[in-house]
Amino acid sequence: MASFKPLAVAANTLRSRLSPSLRIRGGGGGGPSRWTSPGHEDKPKGYVLNRTPPLPGESRKWEDWELPCYITSFLTIVILGVGLNAKPDLTIETWAHQKALERLELESSQPVEAD
């Protein structure tokens, strides 16, 4: 079997030459993150959307975008459900079936000629 050692050496050499010019995702970790501002936490607490759960007996306060978003989503599902179920069947198979039934009805209504 052929050894891939020369290829690995070439890849390592290329990587070592290019590494100073490559940007590291997230800025390299040396300093403040560009995605947070002072006063924000860098590590999540482990809760959904980094929010602490409400105290027992308290309910969560809705944000101003939530009610319009939920109403719009519900109405969209209802409109699509009703509209897509009520659309006419315009497939070629349905058209051909109707034409075949019309021809059969026309043939059965014509009197049969005896020779």
MARDREN-471682 format. One record per residue: x, y, z of N, C-alpha, C, O in turn; residue number from 1. Coordinates in steps of 0.2 Angstrom, whole numbers, plus 5000, padded with zeros to 4 digits. Each point is the difference from the previous one (the first is absolute). Layout:
N
site n_px: X	n_py: Y	n_pz: Z	ca_px: X	ca_py: Y	ca_pz: Z	c_px: X	c_py: Y	c_pz: Z	o_px: X	o_py: Y	o_pz: Z	firo: NUM $
...
//
This chain:
115
site n_px: 5004	n_py: 4994	n_pz: 5000	ca_px: 4996	ca_py: 5006	ca_pz: 5000	c_px: 5004	c_py: 5006	c_pz: 5000	o_px: 5006	o_py: 5000	o_pz: 5003	firo: 1 $
site n_px: 4992	n_py: 5005	n_pz: 4994	ca_px: 5004	ca_py: 5007	ca_pz: 4999	c_px: 4999	c_py: 5003	c_pz: 5007	o_px: 4994	o_py: 5000	o_pz: 5003	firo: 2 $
site n_px: 5011	n_py: 5004	n_pz: 4999	ca_px: 5000	ca_py: 5004	ca_pz: 5006	c_px: 4998	c_py: 5007	c_pz: 4998	o_px: 5002	o_py: 5003	o_pz: 4995	firo: 3 $
site n_px: 4994	n_py: 5000	n_pz: 5010	ca_px: 4998	ca_py: 5007	ca_pz: 4999	c_px: 5004	c_py: 5005	c_pz: 5004	o_px: 4998	o_py: 5005	o_pz: 5001	firo: 4 $
site n_px: 5008	n_py: 4992	n_pz: 5001	ca_px: 5004	ca_py: 5005	ca_pz: 5004	c_px: 5002	c_py: 5006	c_pz: 4997	o_px: 5000	o_py: 5005	o_pz: 5002	firo: 5 $
site n_px: 5003	n_py: 4994	n_pz: 4991	ca_px: 5002	ca_py: 5007	ca_pz: 4997	c_px: 4994	c_py: 5005	c_pz: 4999	o_px: 5001	o_py: 5006	o_pz: 5001	firo: 6 $
site n_px: 4993	n_py: 4991	n_pz: 4998	ca_px: 4994	ca_py: 5005	ca_pz: 5000	c_px: 4999	c_py: 5003	c_pz: 5007	o_px: 4999	o_py: 5006	o_pz: 5000	firo: 7 $
site n_px: 5002	n_py: 4991	n_pz: 5005	ca_px: 4999	ca_py: 5003	ca_pz: 5007	c_px: 5005	c_py: 5005	c_pz: 5001	o_px: 4999	o_py: 5005	o_pz: 5003	firo: 8 $
site n_px: 5007	n_py: 4993	n_pz: 4995	ca_px: 5006	ca_py: 5005	ca_pz: 5001	c_px: 4998	c_py: 5006	c_pz: 4996	o_px: 5002	o_py: 5006	o_pz: 5003	firo: 9 $
site n_px: 4996	n_py: 4994	n_pz: 4991	ca_px: 4999	ca_py: 5005	ca_pz: 4996	c_px: 4994	c_py: 5005	c_pz: 5003	o_px: 5001	o_py: 5006	o_pz: 5000	firo: 10 $
site n_px: 4994	n_py: 4990	n_pz: 5003	ca_px: 4994	ca_py: 5004	ca_pz: 5003	c_px: 5003	c_py: 5004	c_pz: 5006	o_px: 4998	o_py: 5005	o_pz: 5001	firo: 11 $
site n_px: 5006	n_py: 4992	n_pz: 5003	ca_px: 5002	ca_py: 5003	ca_pz: 5006	c_px: 5005	c_py: 5006	c_pz: 4998	o_px: 4999	o_py: 5005	o_pz: 5004	firo: 12 $
site n_px: 5005	n_py: 4994	n_pz: 4991	ca_px: 5004	ca_py: 5006	ca_pz: 4998	c_px: 4996	c_py: 5005	c_pz: 4998	o_px: 5001	o_py: 5006	o_pz: 5001	firo: 13 $
site n_px: 4994	n_py: 4993	n_pz: 4995	ca_px: 4996	ca_py: 5005	ca_pz: 4997	c_px: 4996	c_py: 5004	c_pz: 5006	o_px: 4999	o_py: 5006	o_pz: 5000	firo: 14 $
site n_px: 4998	n_py: 4990	n_pz: 5004	ca_px: 4997	ca_py: 5002	ca_pz: 5006	c_px: 5004	c_py: 5005	c_pz: 5004	o_px: 4998	o_py: 5005	o_pz: 5003	firo: 15 $
site n_px: 5008	n_py: 4993	n_pz: 4998	ca_px: 5005	ca_py: 5004	ca_pz: 5005	c_px: 5002	c_py: 5007	c_pz: 4996	o_px: 5001	o_py: 5005	o_pz: 5003	firo: 16 $
site n_px: 4999	n_py: 4995	n_pz: 4990	ca_px: 5001	ca_py: 5006	ca_pz: 4997	c_px: 4994	c_py: 5004	c_pz: 5000	o_px: 5001	o_py: 5007	o_pz: 5000	firo: 17 $
site n_px: 4993	n_py: 4991	n_pz: 4999	ca_px: 4994	ca_py: 5004	ca_pz: 5000	c_px: 4997	c_py: 5002	c_pz: 5006	o_px: 4996	o_py: 5005	o_pz: 5001	firo: 18 $
site n_px: 5006	n_py: 4992	n_pz: 5005	ca_px: 4997	ca_py: 5001	ca_pz: 5006	c_px: 5000	c_py: 5007	c_pz: 5003	o_px: 4996	o_py: 5002	o_pz: 5003	firo: 19 $
site n_px: 5010	n_py: 5002	n_pz: 4996	ca_px: 5000	ca_py: 5007	ca_pz: 5002	c_px: 4995	c_py: 5004	c_pz: 4996	o_px: 4997	o_py: 5005	o_pz: 5003	firo: 20 $
site n_px: 5001	n_py: 4993	n_pz: 4991	ca_px: 4996	ca_py: 5004	ca_pz: 4996	c_px: 4992	c_py: 4998	c_pz: 5001	o_px: 4996	o_py: 5004	o_pz: 4998	firo: 21 $
site n_px: 5003	n_py: 4990	n_pz: 5005	ca_px: 4993	ca_py: 4998	ca_pz: 5000	c_px: 4997	c_py: 5003	c_pz: 5006	o_px: 5003	o_py: 5001	o_pz: 5006	firo: 22 $
site n_px: 4991	n_py: 5001	n_pz: 4994	ca_px: 4996	ca_py: 5003	ca_pz: 5005	c_px: 4997	c_py: 4994	c_pz: 5004	o_px: 4997	o_py: 4995	o_pz: 4997	firo: 23 $
site n_px: 5003	n_py: 5006	n_pz: 5009	ca_px: 4997	ca_py: 4995	ca_pz: 5005	c_px: 4993	c_py: 5002	c_pz: 5001	o_px: 4999	o_py: 5006	o_pz: 5002	firo: 24 $
site n_px: 4996	n_py: 4989	n_pz: 4998	ca_px: 4993	ca_py: 5002	ca_pz: 5001	c_px: 4999	c_py: 5002	c_pz: 5007	o_px: 5002	o_py: 4997	o_pz: 5005	firo: 25 $
site n_px: 4995	n_py: 5009	n_pz: 4996	ca_px: 4998	ca_py: 5002	ca_pz: 5007	c_px: 5006	c_py: 5005	c_pz: 5002	o_px: 5000	o_py: 5002	o_pz: 5006	firo: 26 $
site n_px: 5005	n_py: 4999	n_pz: 4990	ca_px: 5005	ca_py: 5005	ca_pz: 5002	c_px: 5006	c_py: 4997	c_pz: 5004	o_px: 5004	o_py: 5004	o_pz: 5002	firo: 27 $
site n_px: 4996	n_py: 4990	n_pz: 4998	ca_px: 5006	ca_py: 4997	ca_pz: 5004	c_px: 4999	c_py: 4999	c_pz: 5007	o_px: 5004	o_py: 4997	o_pz: 5003	firo: 28 $
site n_px: 4991	n_py: 5006	n_pz: 5000	ca_px: 4999	ca_py: 5000	ca_pz: 5007	c_px: 5005	c_py: 5004	c_pz: 5004	o_px: 4999	o_py: 5000	o_pz: 5007	firo: 29 $
site n_px: 5005	n_py: 5004	n_pz: 4991	ca_px: 5004	ca_py: 5005	ca_pz: 5003	c_px: 4997	c_py: 5007	c_pz: 5001	o_px: 5002	o_py: 5004	o_pz: 4996	firo: 30 $
site n_px: 4994	n_py: 4997	n_pz: 5009	ca_px: 4997	ca_py: 5006	ca_pz: 5001	c_px: 4992	c_py: 5000	c_pz: 5000	o_px: 4997	o_py: 4994	o_pz: 5000	firo: 31 $
site n_px: 5000	n_py: 5011	n_pz: 5000	ca_px: 4993	ca_py: 5000	ca_pz: 5000	c_px: 4997	c_py: 4998	c_pz: 4994	o_px: 5002	o_py: 5001	o_pz: 4994	firo: 32 $
site n_px: 4992	n_py: 4996	n_pz: 5006	ca_px: 4997	ca_py: 4997	ca_pz: 4994	c_px: 4996	c_py: 5006	c_pz: 4996	o_px: 4998	o_py: 5005	o_pz: 5003	firo: 33 $
site n_px: 5002	n_py: 4994	n_pz: 4991	ca_px: 4997	ca_py: 5006	ca_pz: 4996	c_px: 4993	c_py: 4999	c_pz: 5000	o_px: 4996	o_py: 5005	o_pz: 4998	firo: 34 $
site n_px: 5001	n_py: 4990	n_pz: 5005	ca_px: 4993	ca_py: 4999	ca_pz: 5000	c_px: 4996	c_py: 5002	c_pz: 5006	o_px: 4994	o_py: 4999	o_pz: 5001	firo: 35 $
site n_px: 5010	n_py: 5002	n_pz: 5004	ca_px: 4997	ca_py: 5002	ca_pz: 5007	c_px: 5003	c_py: 5007	c_pz: 5001	o_px: 5005	o_py: 5003	o_pz: 4998	firo: 36 $
site n_px: 4991	n_py: 5001	n_pz: 5006	ca_px: 5002	ca_py: 5006	ca_pz: 5003	c_px: 5001	c_py: 5000	c_pz: 5007	o_px: 4998	o_py: 4995	o_pz: 5003	firo: 37 $
site n_px: 5005	n_py: 5010	n_pz: 5000	ca_px: 5002	ca_py: 4999	ca_pz: 5007	c_px: 4993	c_py: 4999	c_pz: 5004	o_px: 4995	o_py: 5004	o_pz: 4999	firo: 38 $
site n_px: 5006	n_py: 4992	n_pz: 5006	ca_px: 4994	ca_py: 4999	ca_pz: 5004	c_px: 4996	c_py: 4993	c_pz: 4998	o_px: 4996	o_py: 4998	o_pz: 5004	firo: 39 $
site n_px: 5006	n_py: 5000	n_pz: 4991	ca_px: 4997	ca_py: 4993	ca_pz: 4998	c_px: 5004	c_py: 4994	c_pz: 5002	o_px: 5006	o_py: 5001	o_pz: 5000	firo: 40 $
site n_px: 4991	n_py: 4994	n_pz: 5001	ca_px: 5003	ca_py: 4994	ca_pz: 5001	c_px: 5003	c_py: 4996	c_pz: 4994	o_px: 4997	o_py: 5000	o_pz: 4995	firo: 41 $
site n_px: 5009	n_py: 4998	n_pz: 5006	ca_px: 5003	ca_py: 4996	ca_pz: 4994	c_px: 4998	c_py: 4993	c_pz: 5000	o_px: 4999	o_py: 4997	o_pz: 4994	firo: 42 $
site n_px: 4999	n_py: 5000	n_pz: 5011	ca_px: 4998	ca_py: 4993	ca_pz: 5000	c_px: 4993	c_py: 4999	c_pz: 5002	o_px: 4998	o_py: 5004	o_pz: 5005	firo: 43 $
site n_px: 4998	n_py: 4992	n_pz: 4992	ca_px: 4993	ca_py: 5000	ca_pz: 5002	c_px: 4999	c_py: 4996	c_pz: 5006	o_px: 5004	o_py: 4997	o_pz: 5003	firo: 44 $
site n_px: 4990	n_py: 5004	n_pz: 5000	ca_px: 4998	ca_py: 4997	ca_pz: 5007	c_px: 4998	c_py: 4993	c_pz: 4999	o_px: 4999	o_py: 4997	o_pz: 5005	firo: 45 $
site n_px: 4999	n_py: 5001	n_pz: 4989	ca_px: 4997	ca_py: 4994	ca_pz: 4999	c_px: 4992	c_py: 5000	c_pz: 4999	o_px: 4997	o_py: 4995	o_pz: 5000	firo: 46 $
site n_px: 5000	n_py: 5011	n_pz: 5000	ca_px: 4993	ca_py: 5000	ca_pz: 4999	c_px: 4999	c_py: 5002	c_pz: 4993	o_px: 5004	o_py: 5003	o_pz: 4997	firo: 47 $
site n_px: 4989	n_py: 4996	n_pz: 5001	ca_px: 4998	ca_py: 5002	ca_pz: 4993	c_px: 5001	c_py: 5007	c_pz: 4999	o_px: 4997	o_py: 5004	o_pz: 5005	firo: 48 $
site n_px: 5006	n_py: 4998	n_pz: 4990	ca_px: 5000	ca_py: 5007	ca_pz: 4998	c_px: 5004	c_py: 5004	c_pz: 5006	o_px: 4999	o_py: 5006	o_pz: 5000	firo: 49 $
site n_px: 5005	n_py: 4991	n_pz: 5004	ca_px: 5004	ca_py: 5003	ca_pz: 5005	c_px: 4996	c_py: 5004	c_pz: 5005	o_px: 5002	o_py: 5004	o_pz: 5003	firo: 50 $
site n_px: 4991	n_py: 4993	n_pz: 4998	ca_px: 4996	ca_py: 5004	ca_pz: 5005	c_px: 4999	c_py: 4995	c_pz: 5006	o_px: 4999	o_py: 4994	o_pz: 5000	firo: 51 $
site n_px: 5001	n_py: 5009	n_pz: 5006	ca_px: 4999	ca_py: 4996	ca_pz: 5006	c_px: 4992	c_py: 4999	c_pz: 5001	o_px: 4996	o_py: 5004	o_pz: 4998	firo: 52 $
site n_px: 5002	n_py: 4990	n_pz: 5004	ca_px: 4993	ca_py: 4999	ca_pz: 5000	c_px: 4997	c_py: 5004	c_pz: 5006	o_px: 5003	o_py: 5002	o_pz: 5004	firo: 53 $
site n_px: 4990	n_py: 5000	n_pz: 4995	ca_px: 4997	ca_py: 5004	ca_pz: 5005	c_px: 4999	c_py: 4996	c_pz: 5007	o_px: 5001	o_py: 4994	o_pz: 5000	firo: 54 $
site n_px: 4999	n_py: 5010	n_pz: 5005	ca_px: 4999	ca_py: 4997	ca_pz: 5006	c_px: 4993	c_py: 4996	c_pz: 5001	o_px: 4996	o_py: 5002	o_pz: 4996	firo: 55 $
site n_px: 5004	n_py: 4994	n_pz: 5008	ca_px: 4994	ca_py: 4996	ca_pz: 5001	c_px: 4994	c_py: 5004	c_pz: 5002	o_px: 5000	o_py: 5005	o_pz: 5004	firo: 56 $
site n_px: 4994	n_py: 4995	n_pz: 4992	ca_px: 4994	ca_py: 5004	ca_pz: 5001	c_px: 5000	c_py: 5006	c_pz: 4996	o_px: 4995	o_py: 5003	o_pz: 4999	firo: 57 $
site n_px: 5011	n_py: 4998	n_pz: 4997	ca_px: 5000	ca_py: 5006	ca_pz: 4995	c_px: 4999	c_py: 4997	c_pz: 4993	o_px: 5002	o_py: 4995	o_pz: 4999	firo: 58 $
site n_px: 4995	n_py: 5009	n_pz: 4997	ca_px: 4999	ca_py: 4998	ca_pz: 4993	c_px: 5005	c_py: 5005	c_pz: 4996	o_px: 5002	o_py: 5005	o_pz: 5002	firo: 59 $
site n_px: 5000	n_py: 4992	n_pz: 4992	ca_px: 5005	ca_py: 5004	ca_pz: 4996	c_px: 4996	c_py: 5005	c_pz: 4997	o_px: 4995	o_py: 4999	o_pz: 4997	firo: 60 $
site n_px: 5008	n_py: 5007	n_pz: 5002	ca_px: 4997	ca_py: 5006	ca_pz: 4997	c_px: 5002	c_py: 4999	c_pz: 4992	o_px: 5006	o_py: 4999	o_pz: 4998	firo: 61 $
site n_px: 4989	n_py: 5002	n_pz: 4998	ca_px: 5001	ca_py: 4999	ca_pz: 4993	c_px: 5003	c_py: 5006	c_pz: 4997	o_px: 4999	o_py: 5006	o_pz: 5003	firo: 62 $
site n_px: 5005	n_py: 4993	n_pz: 4992	ca_px: 5003	ca_py: 5006	ca_pz: 4997	c_px: 4996	c_py: 5003	c_pz: 4995	o_px: 4995	o_py: 4997	o_pz: 4998	firo: 63 $
site n_px: 5006	n_py: 5009	n_pz: 4999	ca_px: 4995	ca_py: 5004	ca_pz: 4996	c_px: 5000	c_py: 4996	c_pz: 4993	o_px: 4995	o_py: 5002	o_pz: 4997	firo: 64 $
site n_px: 5009	n_py: 4994	n_pz: 5001	ca_px: 5000	ca_py: 4997	ca_pz: 4993	c_px: 4996	c_py: 4994	c_pz: 5001	o_px: 4998	o_py: 4997	o_pz: 4994	firo: 65 $
site n_px: 5001	n_py: 5000	n_pz: 5011	ca_px: 4998	ca_py: 4993	ca_pz: 5001	c_px: 4992	c_py: 4999	c_pz: 4998	o_px: 4999	o_py: 4996	o_pz: 4996	firo: 66 $
site n_px: 4997	n_py: 5008	n_pz: 5006	ca_px: 4993	ca_py: 5000	ca_pz: 4998	c_px: 4998	c_py: 5000	c_pz: 4993	o_px: 4997	o_py: 4996	o_pz: 4997	firo: 67 $
site n_px: 5006	n_py: 5010	n_pz: 5000	ca_px: 4999	ca_py: 5000	ca_pz: 4992	c_px: 5003	c_py: 4994	c_pz: 4996	o_px: 4997	o_py: 4998	o_pz: 4996	firo: 68 $
site n_px: 5009	n_py: 5000	n_pz: 5007	ca_px: 5003	ca_py: 4994	ca_pz: 4996	c_px: 4996	c_py: 4994	c_pz: 5001	o_px: 4999	o_py: 4996	o_pz: 4995	firo: 69 $
site n_px: 4998	n_py: 5003	n_pz: 5011	ca_px: 4996	ca_py: 4994	ca_pz: 5001	c_px: 4993	c_py: 5000	c_pz: 4996	o_px: 4998	o_py: 4995	o_pz: 4997	firo: 70 $
site n_px: 4999	n_py: 5011	n_pz: 5003	ca_px: 4994	ca_py: 5001	ca_pz: 4996	c_px: 5001	c_py: 4999	c_pz: 4993	o_px: 4996	o_py: 4997	o_pz: 4997	firo: 71 $
site n_px: 5009	n_py: 5006	n_pz: 5000	ca_px: 5002	ca_py: 5000	ca_pz: 4993	c_px: 5001	c_py: 4992	c_pz: 4998	o_px: 4998	o_py: 4998	o_pz: 4995	firo: 72 $
site n_px: 5006	n_py: 4999	n_pz: 5009	ca_px: 5002	ca_py: 4993	ca_pz: 4999	c_px: 4993	c_py: 4996	c_pz: 5000	o_px: 4999	o_py: 4995	o_pz: 4995	firo: 73 $
site n_px: 4997	n_py: 5005	n_pz: 5010	ca_px: 4994	ca_py: 4997	ca_pz: 5000	c_px: 4995	c_py: 5001	c_pz: 4994	o_px: 4998	o_py: 4995	o_pz: 4997	firo: 74 $
site n_px: 5001	n_py: 5011	n_pz: 5001	ca_px: 4996	ca_py: 5002	ca_pz: 4994	c_px: 5003	c_py: 4998	c_pz: 4994	o_px: 4997	o_py: 4998	o_pz: 4995	firo: 75 $
site n_px: 5010	n_py: 5002	n_pz: 5004	ca_px: 5003	ca_py: 4997	ca_pz: 4994	c_px: 4999	c_py: 4993	c_pz: 4999	o_px: 4998	o_py: 4997	o_pz: 4995	firo: 76 $
site n_px: 5002	n_py: 4999	n_pz: 5011	ca_px: 4999	ca_py: 4993	ca_pz: 5000	c_px: 4992	c_py: 4998	c_pz: 4998	o_px: 4999	o_py: 4996	o_pz: 4996	firo: 77 $
site n_px: 4997	n_py: 5008	n_pz: 5007	ca_px: 4993	ca_py: 4999	ca_pz: 4998	c_px: 4998	c_py: 5002	c_pz: 4993	o_px: 4997	o_py: 4996	o_pz: 4997	firo: 78 $
site n_px: 5006	n_py: 5010	n_pz: 5001	ca_px: 4998	ca_py: 5002	ca_pz: 4993	c_px: 5003	c_py: 4995	c_pz: 4995	o_px: 4997	o_py: 4998	o_pz: 4995	firo: 79 $
site n_px: 5009	n_py: 4999	n_pz: 5006	ca_px: 5004	ca_py: 4996	ca_pz: 4995	c_px: 4996	c_py: 4993	c_pz: 5001	o_px: 4999	o_py: 4997	o_pz: 4995	firo: 80 $
site n_px: 4999	n_py: 5001	n_pz: 5011	ca_px: 4996	ca_py: 4993	ca_pz: 5000	c_px: 4994	c_py: 5001	c_pz: 4997	o_px: 4998	o_py: 4995	o_pz: 4996	firo: 81 $
site n_px: 4998	n_py: 5010	n_pz: 5004	ca_px: 4993	ca_py: 5000	ca_pz: 4997	c_px: 5001	c_py: 5001	c_pz: 4992	o_px: 4997	o_py: 4997	o_pz: 4996	firo: 82 $
site n_px: 5008	n_py: 5008	n_pz: 5003	ca_px: 5001	ca_py: 5002	ca_pz: 4993	c_px: 5003	c_py: 4994	c_pz: 4996	o_px: 4998	o_py: 4999	o_pz: 4994	firo: 83 $
site n_px: 5006	n_py: 4997	n_pz: 5008	ca_px: 5003	ca_py: 4995	ca_pz: 4997	c_px: 4995	c_py: 4994	c_pz: 4999	o_px: 5001	o_py: 4996	o_pz: 4995	firo: 84 $
site n_px: 4995	n_py: 5003	n_pz: 5010	ca_px: 4995	ca_py: 4994	ca_pz: 4999	c_px: 4994	c_py: 5002	c_pz: 4996	o_px: 4997	o_py: 4996	o_pz: 4997	firo: 85 $
site n_px: 5002	n_py: 5011	n_pz: 5002	ca_px: 4994	ca_py: 5002	ca_pz: 4995	c_px: 5002	c_py: 5001	c_pz: 4993	o_px: 4996	o_py: 5002	o_pz: 4996	firo: 86 $
site n_px: 5011	n_py: 4998	n_pz: 5003	ca_px: 5002	ca_py: 5001	ca_pz: 4993	c_px: 4997	c_py: 4995	c_pz: 4995	o_px: 4999	o_py: 4994	o_pz: 5002	firo: 87 $
site n_px: 5000	n_py: 5008	n_pz: 4992	ca_px: 4997	ca_py: 4995	ca_pz: 4995	c_px: 5005	c_py: 4995	c_pz: 4998	o_px: 5006	o_py: 5002	o_pz: 5000	firo: 88 $
site n_px: 4992	n_py: 4992	n_pz: 4998	ca_px: 5005	ca_py: 4995	ca_pz: 4998	c_px: 5001	c_py: 5001	c_pz: 4992	o_px: 4995	o_py: 4998	o_pz: 4996	firo: 89 $
site n_px: 5010	n_py: 5004	n_pz: 5002	ca_px: 5002	ca_py: 5002	ca_pz: 4993	c_px: 5005	c_py: 4995	c_pz: 4997	o_px: 5004	o_py: 5002	o_pz: 4996	firo: 90 $
site n_px: 4997	n_py: 4992	n_pz: 5007	ca_px: 5005	ca_py: 4996	ca_pz: 4997	c_px: 4998	c_py: 4997	c_pz: 4994	o_px: 4994	o_py: 5000	o_pz: 4998	firo: 91 $
site n_px: 5010	n_py: 4998	n_pz: 4998	ca_px: 4999	ca_py: 4997	ca_pz: 4993	c_px: 4996	c_py: 4993	c_pz: 5001	o_px: 4996	o_py: 4998	o_pz: 4996	firo: 92 $
site n_px: 5006	n_py: 4999	n_pz: 5009	ca_px: 4996	ca_py: 4993	ca_pz: 5001	c_px: 4993	c_py: 5001	c_pz: 5001	o_px: 4996	o_py: 4996	o_pz: 4998	firo: 93 $
site n_px: 5002	n_py: 5009	n_pz: 5006	ca_px: 4993	ca_py: 5002	ca_pz: 5002	c_px: 4996	c_py: 5002	c_pz: 4993	o_px: 4995	o_py: 4998	o_pz: 4999	firo: 94 $
site n_px: 5009	n_py: 5006	n_pz: 4997	ca_px: 4997	ca_py: 5002	ca_pz: 4994	c_px: 4999	c_py: 4994	c_pz: 4995	o_px: 4994	o_py: 5000	o_pz: 4997	firo: 95 $
site n_px: 5011	n_py: 4996	n_pz: 5003	ca_px: 4999	ca_py: 4994	ca_pz: 4995	c_px: 4995	c_py: 4995	c_pz: 5003	o_px: 4996	o_py: 4998	o_pz: 4995	firo: 96 $
site n_px: 5003	n_py: 5002	n_pz: 5011	ca_px: 4995	ca_py: 4995	ca_pz: 5003	c_px: 4993	c_py: 5003	c_pz: 4998	o_px: 4995	o_py: 4996	o_pz: 4998	firo: 97 $
site n_px: 5004	n_py: 5010	n_pz: 5003	ca_px: 4993	ca_py: 5004	ca_pz: 4998	c_px: 4999	c_py: 4999	c_pz: 4993	o_px: 4994	o_py: 4999	o_pz: 4998	firo: 98 $
site n_px: 5011	n_py: 5002	n_pz: 4997	ca_px: 4999	ca_py: 4999	ca_pz: 4993	c_px: 4998	c_py: 4993	c_pz: 4998	o_px: 4996	o_py: 4999	o_pz: 4996	firo: 99 $
site n_px: 5007	n_py: 4996	n_pz: 5008	ca_px: 4999	ca_py: 4993	ca_pz: 4998	c_px: 4993	c_py: 4998	c_pz: 5002	o_px: 4996	o_py: 4997	o_pz: 4997	firo: 100 $
site n_px: 5001	n_py: 5006	n_pz: 5009	ca_px: 4994	ca_py: 4999	ca_pz: 5002	c_px: 4995	c_py: 5003	c_pz: 4995	o_px: 4994	o_py: 4997	o_pz: 4999	firo: 101 $
site n_px: 5007	n_py: 5009	n_pz: 4999	ca_px: 4996	ca_py: 5003	ca_pz: 4995	c_px: 4999	c_py: 4996	c_pz: 4994	o_px: 4995	o_py: 4999	o_pz: 4997	firo: 102 $
site n_px: 5011	n_py: 4998	n_pz: 5000	ca_px: 5000	ca_py: 4996	ca_pz: 4994	c_px: 4996	c_py: 4994	c_pz: 5001	o_px: 4996	o_py: 4998	o_pz: 4996	firo: 103 $
site n_px: 5005	n_py: 4998	n_pz: 5010	ca_px: 4996	ca_py: 4994	ca_pz: 5002	c_px: 4992	c_py: 5002	c_pz: 5000	o_px: 4996	o_py: 4996	o_pz: 4997	firo: 104 $
site n_px: 5003	n_py: 5010	n_pz: 5006	ca_px: 4992	ca_py: 5001	ca_pz: 5000	c_px: 4998	c_py: 5002	c_pz: 4993	o_px: 4994	o_py: 4998	o_pz: 4999	firo: 105 $
site n_px: 5010	n_py: 5005	n_pz: 4997	ca_px: 4998	ca_py: 5002	ca_pz: 4993	c_px: 4999	c_py: 4993	c_pz: 4996	o_px: 4995	o_py: 4999	o_pz: 4996	firo: 106 $
site n_px: 5009	n_py: 4996	n_pz: 5005	ca_px: 5000	ca_py: 4994	ca_pz: 4996	c_px: 4994	c_py: 4996	c_pz: 5003	o_px: 4997	o_py: 4997	o_pz: 4996	firo: 107 $
site n_px: 5002	n_py: 5003	n_pz: 5010	ca_px: 4994	ca_py: 4996	ca_pz: 5003	c_px: 4993	c_py: 5003	c_pz: 4998	o_px: 4995	o_py: 4996	o_pz: 4999	firo: 108 $
site n_px: 5005	n_py: 5010	n_pz: 4999	ca_px: 4994	ca_py: 5004	ca_pz: 4999	c_px: 4998	c_py: 4999	c_pz: 4992	o_px: 4994	o_py: 5000	o_pz: 4998	firo: 109 $
site n_px: 5011	n_py: 4998	n_pz: 4998	ca_px: 4999	ca_py: 4999	ca_pz: 4993	c_px: 4997	c_py: 4993	c_pz: 4999	o_px: 5002	o_py: 4995	o_pz: 5003	firo: 110 $
site n_px: 4993	n_py: 5005	n_pz: 4992	ca_px: 4997	ca_py: 4993	ca_pz: 4999	c_px: 5005	c_py: 4996	c_pz: 4996	o_px: 5004	o_py: 5002	o_pz: 4996	firo: 111 $
site n_px: 4996	n_py: 4991	n_pz: 5006	ca_px: 5004	ca_py: 4995	ca_pz: 4997	c_px: 4997	c_py: 4998	c_pz: 4993	o_px: 4995	o_py: 4998	o_pz: 4999	firo: 112 $
site n_px: 5009	n_py: 5003	n_pz: 4996	ca_px: 4998	ca_py: 4998	ca_pz: 4993	c_px: 5001	c_py: 4993	c_pz: 4999	o_px: 5006	o_py: 4997	o_pz: 5001	firo: 113 $
site n_px: 4989	n_py: 4999	n_pz: 4996	ca_px: 5001	ca_py: 4993	ca_pz: 4999	c_px: 5002	c_py: 4999	c_pz: 4992	o_px: 4997	o_py: 5004	o_pz: 4996	firo: 114 $
site n_px: 5007	n_py: 4992	n_pz: 5002	ca_px: 5002	ca_py: 4999	ca_pz: 4993	c_px: 4996	c_py: 4995	c_pz: 4997	o_px: 5000	o_py: 4999	o_pz: 4994	firo: 115 $
//
